[in-house]
């Protein structure tokens, strides 16, 4: 009798292992272009939202300077209640990001940009203090550096900025079926988070990222097959560093933007925007079912 009960318990645990892992980590949706029906279905699966403040609302005129008035309007729109809780991300890319990652510490350009990033996130935290803030793809990912030593130096020089972040949002966007992000980036982010007492939410996208630095361009913007995408999320959740794992995953998307911008690959998926939105929302709901299993 005891043997039978033990066997039943072990079977239950094995069958529900993915659900047990999921229950330990959050899943945030960083998409602002889904239907209300989709958002409701996701919420019913305990999937929360991440609000992204994009570059146009951070540096609308000067790519090296944060416009706090424009930022304020965007943050208030994203989080209308000043006492609201949630997760927010500042998406500051382009020239400023390159300087932050690659310029030498002693240069004025680097010091100025580091100060601007700190100024931006400090402002966001003051405006909405209950929201947990961070920057897209900070910490930086492996592929941006020629070796590990260079990567470590690049992060040591932004420690002051990392301390200001509540959350680390490393990118795990995939480039090809054979390279869908390095788990080393997840492990490194966890190590930083452990040292600085931060949360870690790696970023994933259900499309292959288009990047001029990658030689293989045939997969740019194609949808990642469901099994590959779901398994990658499970792999990320399993990464450990000194016993610590990620606090959650951010699943980003802004597919209607690429459709409206006439991205060639995305445009081939539907003849008009309404049909595309239907396909897009169905994909998110279908993938979500598998992710939370």
ABEGO torsion letter per residue (X at the ends): XAAAAAAAAAAAAAAAAAAAAAAABBBBBBBAABBAAAAAAAAAAGBBBBBBBBAAAABAABAABBBAAAAAAAAAAABABAABBEBBBBBBBEAAAAAAAABBAABAAAAAAAAAAAAAAAAAAAABAABBBBBBGOBBBAAABABAAAAAAAAAAAAAAAAABABBBBBABBABAABAEBAAAAAAAAAAAAAAGBBBBBBBBABBBBBAABABAAABGBBBBAAAAAAAAAAAAABBBGGBBBAEBBBBBBAAAAAAAGBAAAAAABABAAAAAAAAAAAAAAAAAAAAX
